[in-house]
Amino acid sequence: MLDQTAMNRRTFLKGALVGGAGLGMAAVAGGCAANAPADTEQLSTTGSTTAAQPSSTSAGASWEKAPEPIAADQITATHDFDVVIVGAGIAGSATFMRACESGLKAALVEKTESSNARGMDCAAIGTKVQQEAGITIDKAKVVNDLVVSSGYKVNGDLIKTWADESGRVFDDLTDMMRGMGYTVEMYQADTSNTDGDGCWYRTYPVTHNFGAAELGNGVCNQTMVEAMLERGTKAGGEIFYTMPAEQLITDNAGAVVGVVCKGADGYVQFNAPKGVVLATGDFAGNPDMVEKWAPMLKETAASVYNPAGANTGDHVNMAYWVGGSMQKGSAAAMIHPIMGGGACGTYAFMRVNKDGKRFCNEDAPLPGITNAYMTAPGHVVWTVMDADFASELDKMTQLSQYSGSTSGPFDPTLGYTPDEQMEMCLETGASVTGNTIEELAAAMGVPADNLADAVARYNELAEKGADEDFGKDAANLFPIAKAPFYASQVTAALLSCASGLNVDSAMNVCSAEGEAIQGLYAVGNAAGNFFSNDYPMVCPGISHGRCLTLGYVLGEQLAK
């Protein structure tokens, strides 16, 4: 039987998921934009600095045309630091901590009232926690898989930096969290998927949980962020909350030397001659930017963005106004089939669309499952199985570690069986049943003749032991023959858009031509060139892992 812990584990932000269920992406994006500070597009010129100019004025989009400069008499306070980090999330907190500990006088400015983190999975290679678990990983193979899975549209050197540096970074964080009395452990040590057929089907045991055993999902990473911020302030750094960044300050040579924020009593200027780091998260809370760079996000069924109003693309505006650009590879969204999906809906049973017709090979990793939903007519995708579905799970190929574990009701503390999950989903309507294929079709709302034809053809292929239509692995071809029959909805929910500004290997923000903008850096989801096309499950937790590692490394680099 497939590991039941893996089946039920992926709660992500359990509370946040419940709160966001049923919200379409367009509605969520609009809500985020409405909650953004009212003056997020102002520009200031003070002293010998020059106003940042937009890269284009041909359109009315916020990033293409800079607003009028803020008058100097509106600056109510000025602070002098070496560097300023914008955004108190995982990436910004790691950058702030190491910049301060490396001897820099650093400020961290955050638009909301507190630091922000979520989730629990963080990926790294070569850590002492992996060594304790007896795990050895081929680092070069992982780097190559990440490059290949992004269609070669990423910066392999940037990915290699994560792979090379994450071990020592995570060892430091492990000592920190264990010193606070928390457990740091691997999510799983299974290496059975590391030699899967193709990078999309490989999953490496790189996923670390910092304090999840004691704190639970959604709290452990927040606790780690707070601990990093405490280290930063003890080393002399200062944090300014409710201080949204408005515009970057450049000198006469075009280098970024500060940032203007909006405080409670007016505009506040932060001078930062050694640079400004943008760590504001992604742009998925800005509907104009979504339309421009990631229109597929509008096709998701729900969003789990937290907190509302934080990820509105402020970094895009500020960077573009000084000549920055977005990554050239298409946006890679972290989208999972959670919040509304039916029981076992992401396992490799037969899948049909709203017309009751089979349309793909069901042996798909998570991006394949959610992309099928987002591109399907009417956003209707059903997974169809018969009464033997629970006993067939242990006979299936595992694909990637997460392909079958993110649908239906999940709570790792309860350990629901597949049959129990099905009963729960039948009650909510996420799964339906029928004693005949015709009854099942009626419950699904699809044409009965089409579904009957699809099932008949599928059973024929199962009998042959070869999928002559879509090339599915014969190990996953199970006839749909024994009543009662079941169908589970497939869905897609957005967690984040892990794409951003065009950065080089040193995390400098660059122009469209690849020229580094002196003094301007980006890290975390504000930075691009790490993922493209889709968020792969090669290294579960790598979004957080790159935030921690590259932020930590950047903090040290700034001191050099």
C-alpha positions in Angstrom: 0.0 0.0 0.0 1.2 3.5 -0.7 2.4 5.3 2.4 -0.7 6.6 4.0 1.2 9.5 5.7 2.1 10.7 2.2 -1.5 10.4 1.1 -2.8 12.6 3.8 0.1 14.8 4.6 -0.2 17.9 2.4 -2.4 20.2 4.5 -0.3 23.2 3.5 -1.8 26.1 5.5 -4.8 24.3 6.9 -6.6 27.3 8.3 -5.8 29.5 5.3 -7.0 26.9 2.9 -10.4 26.8 4.6 -10.6 30.5 4.6 -9.8 30.8 0.9 -11.8 27.9 -0.5 -14.1 28.7 -3.4 -12.5 32.0 -4.3 -11.6 32.3 -7.9 -8.2 33.8 -8.7 -9.7 36.9 -10.2 -11.6 37.7 -7.1 -8.7 37.1 -4.9 -6.4 39.2 -7.0 -8.9 42.0 -7.0 -9.2 41.8 -3.2 -5.5 42.0 -2.8 -5.2 45.1 -5.0 -8.0 46.8 -3.1 -6.2 46.3 0.2 -2.9 47.6 -1.0 -1.7 51.0 0.4 -3.2 53.9 -1.5 0.1 55.5 -2.5 2.2 52.6 -3.8 3.3 54.3 -7.0 5.0 57.4 -5.8 8.5 58.5 -6.7 10.9 60.8 -4.8 13.9 62.9 -5.6 16.0 64.2 -2.7 19.5 65.6 -2.3 21.9 64.6 -5.1 19.9 61.6 -6.2 17.9 61.4 -9.4 14.4 60.2 -10.0 14.0 56.7 -11.3 12.6 56.7 -14.8 10.3 54.1 -16.4 11.6 51.9 -19.0 8.7 52.7 -21.3 5.9 55.2 -21.3 3.9 53.7 -24.2 1.2 52.2 -22.0 -0.6 53.0 -18.8 0.5 50.1 -16.7 2.0 51.1 -13.4 5.4 49.6 -14.1 5.7 51.4 -17.4 5.1 54.9 -16.3 6.5 56.4 -13.2 4.2 58.8 -11.2 5.2 62.3 -10.3 8.0 62.6 -7.8 7.2 63.1 -4.1 8.1 66.6 -3.0 11.1 66.9 -0.8 9.1 68.6 1.9 7.0 65.4 2.2 10.0 63.5 3.5 9.4 63.5 7.3 12.3 61.4 8.4 15.6 60.1 7.0 17.6 57.1 8.2 21.1 56.1 7.2 21.9 52.4 6.8 24.4 50.3 4.7 21.7 48.2 3.1 17.9 48.0 3.2 15.9 44.8 2.7 12.3 45.3 1.6 10.0 42.6 2.8 9.9 40.5 6.1 9.2 37.1 4.6 11.4 34.0 4.6 13.8 35.4 2.0 14.0 38.9 3.4 14.5 37.7 7.0 17.4 35.4 6.0 19.0 38.3 4.1 18.6 40.7 7.0 19.9 38.2 9.5 23.1 37.4 7.6 23.7 41.0 6.5 23.6 42.1 10.1 25.7 39.2 11.3 28.3 40.0 8.6 28.9 43.5 10.0 26.5 45.6 8.0 24.1 48.2 9.4 20.9 46.9 7.9 17.2 47.9 7.9 14.3 45.7 7.2 11.1 47.5 6.0 7.8 45.6 5.8 4.5 46.9 4.5 2.3 44.9 6.9 2.2 44.9 10.6 4.3 41.8 11.1 6.7 39.3 9.5 5.0 36.8 7.2 5.7 33.1 6.6 3.7 30.0 5.9 4.1 26.3 5.2 6.6 23.8 6.5 8.7 22.2 3.7 12.2 23.6 3.0 14.6 21.9 0.5 18.3 21.6 0.9 21.2 19.3 -0.1 24.1 18.0 2.0 22.8 18.8 5.4 23.6 17.2 8.7 20.0 16.2 9.0 20.3 14.3 5.8 23.5 12.7 7.0 21.8 11.6 10.2 19.1 10.0 8.0 21.7 8.2 5.8 20.7 10.2 2.7 23.2 10.9 -0.1 22.1 12.9 -3.1 23.6 13.4 -6.5 23.7 17.2 -6.5 24.6 17.6 -10.1 21.7 15.4 -11.2 19.3 17.5 -9.1 20.5 20.7 -10.6 20.2 19.3 -14.1 16.7 18.0 -13.4 15.6 21.5 -12.2 17.1 23.1 -15.3 15.5 20.5 -17.7 12.1 20.7 -15.9 12.1 24.5 -16.6 12.7 24.0 -20.3 16.3 25.4 -20.0 14.8 28.9 -19.4 16.5 29.4 -16.0 19.9 30.3 -14.7 21.6 27.0 -13.8 24.4 28.8 -11.9 21.7 30.3 -9.6 20.3 26.9 -9.0 23.8 25.5 -8.4 24.3 28.2 -5.8 21.3 26.8 -3.9 22.6 23.3 -4.2 26.1 24.2 -3.1 25.2 26.5 -0.2 22.0 25.1 1.2 23.8 22.5 3.3 25.7 24.9 5.5 22.8 27.3 5.6 20.4 24.7 6.8 23.0 23.4 9.3 23.0 26.8 10.9 19.2 27.0 11.0 19.0 23.5 12.3 21.3 24.4 15.2 19.2 27.5 15.8 15.9 25.6 15.9 17.2 22.7 17.9 18.7 25.2 20.3 15.2 26.5 20.9 13.9 23.0 21.6 12.4 22.1 18.3 12.8 19.0 16.2 14.3 19.3 12.7 13.8 16.3 10.6 13.4 15.1 7.0 9.9 14.7 5.7 10.8 11.5 4.1 14.0 9.5 3.4 12.6 7.4 0.5 15.0 7.4 -2.5 12.8 5.1 -4.6 11.8 8.0 -6.9 15.3 9.4 -7.5 15.7 7.2 -10.6 12.3 7.7 -12.0 11.6 7.9 -15.8 12.3 11.5 -16.5 12.8 14.5 -14.3 9.1 15.2 -13.8 8.7 11.8 -12.1 11.7 12.0 -9.8 11.5 13.2 -6.3 14.6 13.7 -4.1 14.6 13.4 -0.3 15.5 17.0 0.3 12.5 18.2 2.3 13.3 19.5 5.8 10.8 20.5 8.5 11.9 23.0 11.1 9.8 22.5 14.2 6.8 21.0 12.4 6.6 18.2 15.0 5.9 20.6 17.8 4.4 23.6 16.0 2.5 22.2 13.1 2.2 23.4 9.5 1.8 27.1 9.0 3.5 27.9 12.3 6.9 26.3 12.1 8.3 28.5 9.3 6.8 31.6 10.9 8.7 30.7 14.1 11.9 30.2 12.2 11.4 33.7 10.6 10.9 35.3 14.0 14.1 33.6 15.2 16.1 34.9 12.2 14.8 38.4 12.8 15.8 38.2 16.4 19.3 37.2 15.4 19.4 40.2 13.0 18.3 42.7 15.6 20.7 41.3 18.2 23.5 41.9 15.6 22.4 45.6 15.3 19.7 45.6 12.6 16.5 47.5 12.8 13.0 46.5 11.6 10.3 48.9 10.5 6.8 47.5 10.2 3.8 49.2 8.5 6.4 50.8 6.2 5.6 50.0 2.5 8.3 50.8 0.1 7.3 53.3 -2.6 10.3 54.0 -4.8 14.0 53.5 -5.2 16.5 56.3 -5.0 19.3 56.4 -7.5 22.5 58.4 -7.7 23.7 60.3 -10.8 25.3 57.2 -12.2 22.0 55.2 -12.0 23.1 53.1 -9.0 20.4 52.4 -6.4 21.4 54.0 -3.1 18.2 54.0 -1.1 14.4 53.6 -0.9 11.5 55.9 0.1 8.8 54.3 2.2 5.5 55.6 3.5 5.2 55.7 7.3 2.3 56.6 9.5 3.2 60.3 9.5 4.5 60.8 6.0 7.3 59.6 3.7 10.5 58.1 5.2 13.8 58.0 3.3 16.2 55.1 3.9 19.7 55.8 2.5 21.5 52.6 1.6 24.7 53.1 -0.3 25.6 49.4 -0.3 22.2 48.5 -1.9 18.5 47.7 -1.6 17.2 44.1 -1.7 13.7 43.5 -3.0 12.2 40.5 -1.1 8.5 41.4 -1.4 7.1 38.1 -2.6 5.6 37.7 -6.0 3.1 39.7 -8.1 0.1 37.4 -8.1 -2.0 39.9 -6.1 -1.8 42.4 -8.9 -4.4 41.7 -11.6 -2.6 43.8 -14.2 0.7 42.0 -13.7 -1.1 38.6 -13.7 -2.7 39.5 -17.1 0.7 40.6 -18.5 3.0 37.8 -17.2 0.9 34.9 -15.9 -2.6 34.9 -17.3 -2.9 31.1 -16.5 -3.3 32.1 -12.8 -6.8 33.3 -13.6 -7.8 29.8 -14.4 -7.2 28.4 -10.9 -10.2 27.5 -8.8 -8.9 29.1 -5.6 -6.0 30.9 -4.0 -4.3 30.5 -0.6 -2.6 33.8 -0.6 -1.7 35.0 2.9 -1.8 37.8 4.0 -4.2 39.6 1.7 -2.7 42.7 0.1 0.9 41.8 0.6 1.9 40.4 -2.8 0.9 43.2 -5.1 4.0 43.5 -7.3 5.5 46.6 -5.6 9.0 45.2 -6.5 8.1 45.1 -10.2 7.1 48.8 -10.2 10.1 49.9 -8.4 12.6 47.8 -10.4 11.1 48.8 -13.8 11.3 52.4 -12.9 15.1 52.1 -12.6 15.5 50.0 -15.8 14.8 46.5 -14.4 13.0 43.7 -16.2 11.2 40.4 -15.7 12.7 37.0 -16.3 12.5 35.9 -19.9 11.1 32.4 -19.2 7.4 32.2 -18.7 6.0 32.4 -15.2 6.1 29.2 -13.0 3.2 29.0 -10.6 3.0 26.7 -7.6 -0.4 25.3 -8.1 -1.7 22.1 -6.4 -4.9 20.1 -6.8 -6.2 20.9 -3.3 -9.3 22.6 -1.8 -12.2 20.9 -3.3 -10.7 17.9 -5.0 -12.4 14.5 -4.5 -11.0 11.4 -2.8 -8.1 9.9 -4.7 -8.7 12.3 -7.5 -5.1 12.8 -8.3 -4.2 9.1 -8.6 -3.7 7.6 -12.0 -7.2 6.3 -12.6 -9.1 7.2 -15.8 -9.7 10.9 -16.2 -12.4 12.6 -18.3 -13.5 16.1 -19.2 -17.0 17.7 -19.1 -18.0 15.8 -22.2 -17.2 12.5 -20.5 -14.3 11.8 -22.8 -10.8 10.6 -21.9 -8.2 13.2 -23.0 -4.7 12.4 -21.6 -2.3 10.0 -20.0 -3.2 10.0 -16.3 0.3 9.2 -15.2 1.0 12.9 -14.5 2.9 14.8 -11.8 1.2 17.7 -10.0 1.7 20.3 -12.7 0.3 18.0 -15.3 -2.8 17.4 -13.2 -3.5 21.1 -12.5 -2.6 22.2 -16.0 -5.2 19.7 -17.3 -7.8 21.3 -15.0 -6.9 24.9 -16.0 -7.0 24.1 -19.7 -10.1 21.8 -19.7 -13.3 23.2 -21.1 -15.4 24.6 -18.3 -12.7 23.7 -15.8 -14.3 20.3 -15.4 -12.1 17.2 -14.9 -13.2 14.0 -13.2 -11.2 11.0 -12.1 -13.2 7.8 -12.6 -12.7 4.5 -10.7 -14.6 1.4 -9.6 -15.3 -0.3 -6.2 -11.7 -1.7 -6.1 -10.1 1.7 -6.1 -8.6 1.4 -2.5 -7.0 -1.9 -3.1 -5.6 -0.8 -6.5 -3.6 2.1 -5.0 -0.8 -0.1 -3.8 -0.4 -1.6 -7.3 0.1 1.7 -9.0 3.5 3.2 -9.9 4.2 5.9 -7.4 5.2 8.6 -10.0 6.5 11.5 -8.0 6.1 11.4 -4.2 3.2 13.9 -4.3 1.2 13.0 -7.4 -1.4 11.1 -5.5 -1.4 12.8 -2.2 -3.0 16.2 -2.6 -6.7 15.5 -3.1 -9.6 14.9 -0.9 -9.8 15.6 2.9 -6.5 15.5 4.6 -5.3 15.7 8.1 -2.0 13.9 8.9 -3.0 13.6 12.6 -6.1 11.5 11.7 -4.8 9.3 8.9 -8.0 8.7 6.9 -8.1 5.6 4.8 -9.0 5.9 1.1 -12.4 4.5 1.9 -12.9 7.0 4.7 -11.8 9.8 2.4 -14.3 8.7 -0.2 -17.2 8.7 2.2 -16.3 12.2 3.4 -16.1 13.5 -0.2 -19.4 11.9 -1.1 -20.9 14.0 1.6 -19.4 17.2 0.3 -20.1 16.4 -3.4 -16.4 16.5 -4.3 -16.9 12.8 -5.2 -20.0 11.1 -6.6 -21.1 7.5 -7.1 -23.5 5.3 -9.1 -24.4 1.7 -9.4 -24.2 1.9 -13.1 -22.1 4.0 -15.5 -25.3 5.8 -16.5 -26.0 6.7 -12.9 -22.4 7.8 -12.4 -22.7 10.0 -15.6 -25.8 11.6 -14.3 -24.2 12.4 -11.0 -21.2 13.8 -12.8 -23.3 15.8 -15.2 -21.6 14.4 -18.3 -23.1 12.7 -21.4 -23.9 9.1 -20.4 -23.1 7.7 -23.9 -19.7 9.4 -24.0 -18.8 8.1 -20.6 -19.9 4.6 -21.4 -17.8 4.7 -24.6 -14.8 6.0 -22.7 -15.1 3.3 -20.0 -15.6 0.6 -22.6 -12.5 1.7 -24.5 -10.5 2.0 -21.3 -11.5 -1.5 -20.2 -10.4 -2.8 -23.6 -7.0 -1.2 -23.2 -6.7 -2.6 -19.7 -7.5 -6.0 -21.0 -4.7 -5.6 -23.7 -2.3 -4.3 -21.1 -1.3 -1.4 -23.4 -2.7 2.1 -23.6 -2.7 2.5 -27.4 -4.4 5.9 -27.1 -2.2 8.0 -24.7 0.7 5.7 -23.7 -0.2 5.2 -20.0 1.9 2.8 -18.0 0.2 -0.6 -18.1 0.7 -0.9 -14.4 -1.9 1.8 -13.9 -4.5 0.4 -16.2 -7.3 -1.0 -14.1 -10.6 -1.9 -15.6 -13.6 0.1 -14.4 -15.9 -2.9 -14.0 -17.1 -3.4 -10.5 -20.0 -1.5 -9.0 -20.4 0.9 -7.3 -18.5 3.3 -9.5 -16.9 6.6 -8.3 -15.8 9.9 -9.8 -13.8 12.5 -8.0 -13.4 16.1 -9.0 -10.0 17.5 -9.9 -9.2 21.1 -8.9 -6.3 23.6 -8.8 -5.4 26.1 -6.1 -2.6 28.7 -6.3 0.0 28.9 -3.6 2.4 31.3 -5.1 3.9 32.4 -8.4 7.6 31.5 -8.1 8.8 33.8 -10.8 10.0 37.4 -10.8 12.6 39.9 -11.8 15.4 39.2 -14.1 18.4 38.5 -11.9 21.9 37.3 -12.5 23.9 34.7 -10.5 24.8 37.3 -7.9 21.1 38.2 -7.5 21.6 41.7 -9.1 18.4 42.9 -10.8 19.1 43.2 -14.5 17.8 45.1 -17.5 16.2 43.2 -20.4 19.6 43.3 -22.0 21.2 41.6 -19.0 23.0 44.5 -17.6 23.1 44.6 -13.8 21.6 47.6 -12.0 24.2 48.5 -9.4 22.9 48.4 -5.9 19.6 46.6 -6.6 19.1 43.0 -5.7 16.1 40.6 -5.6 15.6 37.4 -3.7 12.8 34.9 -3.0 9.7 35.0 -5.2 10.5 38.6 -6.2 13.5 37.1 -8.1 13.2 35.1 -11.3 15.3 32.8 -13.4 15.0 29.9 -10.9 11.8 28.4 -12.2 10.0 28.6 -15.6 6.9 27.1 -17.1 5.8 25.1 -14.0 6.8 24.6 -10.4 8.5 21.1 -10.4 8.2 18.6 -7.7 11.8 17.4 -8.2 12.7 18.9 -4.8 9.6 19.5 -2.6 10.0 22.6 -0.6 12.6 24.2 -2.9 10.6 27.4 -3.0 11.3 28.0 0.7 14.7 26.4 0.3 15.9 28.9 -2.2 14.4 31.8 -0.2 16.4 30.7 2.9 19.6 29.8 1.1 19.9 32.6 -1.5 18.8 35.2 1.1 21.4 34.0 3.5 24.1 34.0 0.9 23.1 37.4 -0.4 23.3 38.9 3.1 26.9 37.7 3.3 27.7 38.9 -0.2 26.5 42.4 0.5 29.1 42.7 3.3 31.9 41.9 0.8 
